[in-house]
Amino acid sequence: MKLIFLGSGSAFTVGCNNFQSNMLLENGDRRLLIDCGTDARLSMYNLGLSHRDINDVYISHLHFDHAGGLEWLAFTTKFDIKSQQSKILHISDQLINILWDNLLSGSLKSIKDVSADLSTYFDLKPIDKKNQFYWQSIQFHLIPTEHVFHNSNCVPSFGLYFTINGINCFITTDTQFKPELYDEYYKKADVIFHDCETSEVISGVHSHYTKLVTLSPEIKSKIWLYHYNPGVLPNAVSDGFRGFVQPGQSFDFFDKSSFDKK
């Protein structure tokens, strides 16, 4: 079973041989797409894959680099005469109505003679307050993250924690630098994939490299950095991290050496 990074760049990555930080968890011929950004169709094509190769999708939150490609996935699946099997969509029930009303309904509701909704295109599997779902007998725990606020309210956003072949894995998706919120998962994870802003201007909605380097050596030694900005990158290995994830990089849960620093 492998975790493959379709891209490892930030939301606005363009023209630098990289793509947005969406991932595939692959088990034989079954694939879970972890987030589906606007360039997912391109990053998948770059690895010789298409919408037909996706069985399930997990959406962490509703920014365009994580959910903007769902329109493409919905339409290409619905109107593919050779393969019209709906994708299973795993998403927090806190996000479902917002996803349809604010992001997808403008285009997807317009089908002749059909009163379309999200279930028209996806086999919808809402994730309730227990914050967990299963795929290929793996239990995934949704970890609430503090990413952006609206009117002083934290907008729902979730990372993932799961275990495969004895390897405990924590993927932050998007979060501000809030180590106190994730201390439990930092400590029990064997490997951490952490979003990392590397721009000169600190946005305040992602974990910036200058903050991440202040983490303890024990925690940094578990971290692969991704979701970084175009440009020259710091020497993450010399600063105690495992490194920056490269686009297309694959991590094999049955080959522990693939998680080591390069």
C-alpha positions in Angstrom: 0.0 0.0 0.0 1.4 3.4 -1.1 0.8 7.0 -0.4 1.6 9.0 -3.6 1.9 12.8 -3.8 0.3 13.9 -7.0 1.9 17.3 -6.2 3.6 18.9 -3.2 3.1 22.6 -3.9 0.9 25.3 -2.4 -2.5 26.4 -3.7 -1.0 28.8 -6.2 1.7 26.5 -7.6 2.0 27.0 -11.3 4.7 26.6 -14.0 7.3 24.9 -11.8 6.8 21.2 -12.6 4.7 20.8 -9.5 1.1 20.6 -8.7 -1.2 21.3 -5.7 -0.8 19.0 -2.7 -3.3 16.2 -3.4 -2.5 12.6 -2.6 -3.4 9.1 -3.6 -3.6 6.2 -1.2 -3.2 3.1 -3.4 -3.9 -0.5 -2.5 -3.6 -2.7 -5.5 -6.2 -1.4 -8.0 -8.1 0.6 -5.4 -7.3 4.2 -4.9 -8.4 6.8 -2.4 -7.9 10.4 -3.5 -7.1 12.6 -0.6 -8.4 16.0 -1.6 -9.2 17.0 -5.2 -7.9 20.4 -6.1 -8.4 22.3 -9.4 -5.4 20.8 -11.1 -6.0 17.2 -9.9 -6.9 16.1 -13.4 -3.5 17.4 -14.6 -1.4 15.9 -11.8 -3.1 12.6 -12.2 -2.6 12.7 -16.0 1.1 13.4 -15.3 1.3 10.0 -13.5 -0.7 8.2 -16.2 -3.9 8.2 -14.3 -7.5 9.4 -15.0 -10.8 9.7 -13.2 -11.4 6.0 -13.9 -8.6 5.1 -11.5 -10.3 6.7 -8.5 -12.7 4.7 -6.3 -13.0 7.0 -3.2 -12.4 10.6 -2.4 -11.8 12.3 1.0 -12.1 16.1 1.2 -10.4 17.8 4.1 -11.9 21.3 3.6 -13.3 23.5 0.9 -10.5 25.7 -0.4 -10.1 25.4 -4.2 -6.8 23.5 -4.0 -8.5 20.8 -2.0 -12.0 20.6 -3.4 -12.1 22.7 -6.6 -11.6 19.6 -8.8 -14.7 17.9 -7.7 -16.7 19.5 -10.5 -14.4 17.9 -13.0 -14.5 14.5 -11.2 -18.3 14.6 -11.0 -19.0 15.5 -14.6 -16.3 13.2 -16.1 -17.6 10.3 -14.1 -21.3 11.0 -14.7 -21.0 11.3 -18.5 -18.3 8.6 -19.1 -20.2 6.1 -21.2 -17.7 3.3 -20.4 -17.5 3.8 -16.6 -20.3 5.6 -14.8 -19.7 4.1 -11.4 -20.1 6.9 -8.8 -17.1 7.7 -6.6 -17.5 7.3 -2.9 -17.2 10.7 -1.2 -16.0 10.7 2.4 -16.6 14.2 3.9 -17.5 15.7 7.3 -21.2 16.3 7.6 -20.2 19.8 8.6 -19.1 20.5 5.1 -21.7 18.8 2.9 -24.3 21.6 2.5 -21.6 24.2 2.1 -19.8 22.2 -0.5 -23.0 21.9 -2.6 -24.5 25.3 -2.0 -21.4 27.4 -2.2 -19.0 25.5 -4.4 -20.6 23.0 -6.7 -24.3 23.6 -7.3 -23.8 26.5 -9.7 -22.7 24.1 -12.4 -23.6 20.6 -11.2 -27.3 21.2 -10.6 -28.0 21.8 -14.3 -28.8 18.4 -15.8 -31.7 18.0 -18.2 -34.8 16.5 -16.5 -32.9 15.9 -13.3 -33.2 17.7 -10.0 -29.5 17.2 -9.2 -27.8 17.3 -5.9 -24.5 15.9 -4.5 -25.8 12.4 -4.4 -26.5 12.6 -8.2 -22.8 12.4 -8.8 -21.2 10.8 -5.7 -22.0 7.9 -3.4 -22.1 10.2 -0.4 -20.7 8.9 2.9 -21.1 11.7 5.5 -18.6 11.5 8.4 -20.5 12.2 11.7 -19.2 13.7 15.0 -17.2 10.6 15.7 -14.8 11.9 13.0 -13.8 8.6 11.5 -14.3 6.5 8.4 -13.0 3.3 6.9 -11.4 2.5 3.6 -9.9 -0.9 2.7 -10.4 -1.9 6.4 -8.2 1.0 7.5 -9.7 3.3 10.1 -9.1 7.0 9.4 -9.5 9.6 12.2 -10.4 13.2 11.2 -8.3 15.6 13.2 -9.8 19.1 13.4 -7.3 21.7 12.3 -7.2 25.5 12.9 -6.7 26.9 9.4 -8.9 29.9 8.7 -11.6 31.9 10.5 -14.9 33.5 9.4 -16.5 36.0 11.7 -14.4 34.7 14.6 -15.5 31.1 13.9 -13.0 28.5 12.9 -14.0 27.1 9.4 -14.2 23.3 9.5 -11.0 21.7 8.3 -9.6 18.3 9.0 -6.3 16.4 8.9 -6.0 12.6 8.9 -4.5 10.1 11.3 -4.3 6.4 10.5 -2.2 3.3 10.8 -1.1 0.9 8.0 1.2 -2.1 8.6 2.2 -0.7 12.1 3.1 2.7 10.7 1.2 5.6 12.4 0.7 8.4 10.0 -0.5 12.0 10.6 -1.3 14.3 7.6 -2.1 17.8 8.6 -3.6 19.0 5.4 -3.8 22.8 6.1 -3.2 24.3 9.5 -1.7 27.3 11.2 1.3 26.7 13.4 -0.5 25.3 16.5 1.7 22.6 18.0 -0.3 22.5 21.2 -3.3 21.3 19.3 -1.5 18.4 17.7 0.9 17.4 20.4 -0.8 14.0 20.9 -0.5 13.1 17.2 3.0 14.5 16.9 4.1 12.2 19.6 2.4 9.0 18.6 2.9 9.3 14.9 5.8 7.5 13.2 5.7 9.8 10.2 4.1 13.2 9.8 3.3 15.0 6.6 3.1 18.6 7.5 2.0 21.6 5.4 4.8 24.1 5.2 4.7 27.7 3.9 8.0 28.9 2.5 7.0 32.3 1.1 8.7 35.5 2.3 5.4 36.9 3.5 3.9 34.8 6.3 0.2 34.4 5.6 -0.8 33.3 9.1 -3.1 30.5 7.8 -0.4 27.9 7.2 2.6 26.6 9.2 5.6 28.6 8.1 9.0 27.0 7.9 10.4 29.6 10.3 8.0 28.4 12.9 8.3 24.7 12.2 12.0 24.7 12.7 11.3 25.6 16.4 9.7 22.2 17.0 11.7 19.7 19.1 14.3 17.5 17.3 12.3 14.4 18.1 9.2 15.8 16.3 11.1 17.3 13.4 12.8 13.9 12.7 9.4 12.5 11.8 8.3 15.3 9.5 8.1 15.4 5.7 7.2 18.9 4.5 4.8 19.6 1.7 2.4 22.4 0.4 5.4 24.7 0.0 5.7 27.7 -2.3 7.6 27.9 -5.6 11.2 29.1 -5.3 14.4 28.1 -3.5 13.8 25.9 -0.5 15.7 25.8 2.8 17.9 22.8 3.6 15.2 20.9 5.6 17.4 17.8 6.2 20.1 19.9 7.9 17.4 21.6 10.0 16.4 18.2 11.3 13.4 17.3 9.1 13.2 14.3 6.7 13.0 16.6 3.8 10.6 18.3 1.3 8.2 15.9 -0.5 8.8 16.0 -4.2 5.9 15.8 -6.7 5.2 12.2 -7.6 7.1 10.9 -4.5 5.7 7.6 -3.2 5.8 6.2 0.3 5.3 2.4 0.6 3.9 1.2 3.9 5.4 -2.2 3.3 8.9 -0.7 2.7 9.7 1.4 5.7 12.9 2.7 4.1 10.7 4.7 1.7 9.8 7.0 4.6 13.4 7.8 5.4 15.1 11.1 4.5 16.7 11.2 1.1 
